[in-house]
């Protein structure tokens, strides 16, 4: 078992390296979720902050699809931060690192948000200063700005190279990616009506605009005529990929799949908007009932 704790860099499909820090962190997230689910919602947990009427009075706990989504997000988080993908991204290929980052930002967070019922989070908002801060932080403007600033900051060559050289900084980088991505998904998937989703037209514009900063960063990486991240130049070469090709592939991976992903989300938003048939912010919220806006 101790041999699995990744003492040296190696790439093998037959051996699965494990980082204790990721295992402990993921285990704590799973334990907290199970503990909260076992407790179930109190009557107060079902009343949105600042309102009088319970949102879902018959909710006994997370539904089956919610549990599946949440624990799938933790499984993907484990597989992304350990094993061959981790080793490939940290020690061999920048393009592998871009695949890892796309999973951490575009796949894990929406599953985590979808899998968490609003009543689980509501006790955190009962203090007025926390609620006011959360309202501002989860506004569509701040979610857009924070996510893209974090993404741009950590792809600056000095910061990216620092993360590759320092494991604690690398952990911080990944935590900031995940936290910023949860915020990025909030206007699209919020489980709390008091920290609301954006109206469907605003969601579609949000998805469209989200492509632009990511494209700028991707083009900067893919079109650079020098190696931005020299740590990969000294890495063992695999699949005949040169360091410059690797950097170009990494930029293209962020650019094309990342952009297509947001267009796909925008398409889903359009069909949800069409099904509900209303433009209001209220119609985009979880638990919305036709005619409730009026």
Secondary structure, 3 states (H helix, E strand, C coil): CHHHCCCCCCCCCCCCCCCHHHHHHHHHHHHHHHHHHHHCCCHHHHECCCCCCECCCCCCCCCHHHHHHHHHHHHHHHHHHCHHHHHHHHHCCHHHHHHHHHHHHHHHHHHHHHCCCHHHHHHHHCCHHHHHHHHHHCCHHHHHHHHHHHHHHHHCHHHHHHHHHCHHHHHHHHHHHHHHHHHHHHHHHCCCHHHCCCCHHHHHHHHHHHHHHHHHHHHHHHCCCCCCCHHHHHCCCCCCCCHHHHHHHHHHHHHHHHHHHHHHHHHHHHHHHHHHCCCCCHHHCCCCCCCCCC
